[in-house]
Amino acid sequence: MNKKLNLLLFSGEYDKSLAALILANSAKELDLDVTIFCAFWGLYLIRKPDSLSSEDKSVYEQMFGAVTPKGPTDLPLSNMNYGGLGKKMLLHMMKDDDAPLLEDFLNGALKKNVTFYACKLSVEVMGLTQAELLDPVEIVDAKTYLKDALTSDIQLFI
């Protein structure tokens, strides 16, 4: 039986999501099973960029959807964002060092079969739908997450 890594991604920020995906990809390379449970702001990592829908949504849900990140490339930095200037600087520095971008790590995690869960309550509160999330993402409740975490060798909260 493989060792397991369980990540709870609560943050919707570029650098924290990047850290989660670096750990997930590295763990898969070490042959660990990996689950990332995305809750609240963490859902924006797994949001399809062109999936914004106002169908069957309240006014608040529509407004919230319009002002939140549309997907991984829209995530701000956790510190020194400066209206997006800090993120542009970070991306430039990453390019100078030939470092992979967040999207590269996300695509790698998807190809390596990292399991992505979306918190059911968070999805409902944030006004998202299954159609607005990446295709392999499964919407699950907190009990499902906890059962997975209880059987994991490493649990991390980001």
Secondary structure, 3 states (H helix, E strand, C coil): CCCEEEEEECCCCHHHHHHHHHHHHHHHHCCCEEEEEECHHHHHHCECCCCCCCCCCCHHHHHHHHHCCCCHHHCCCCCCCHHHHHHHHHHHHHHHCCCCCHHHHHHHHHHCCCEEEEEHHHHHHHCCCHHHECCCCEEECHHHHHHHHHCCCEEEEC
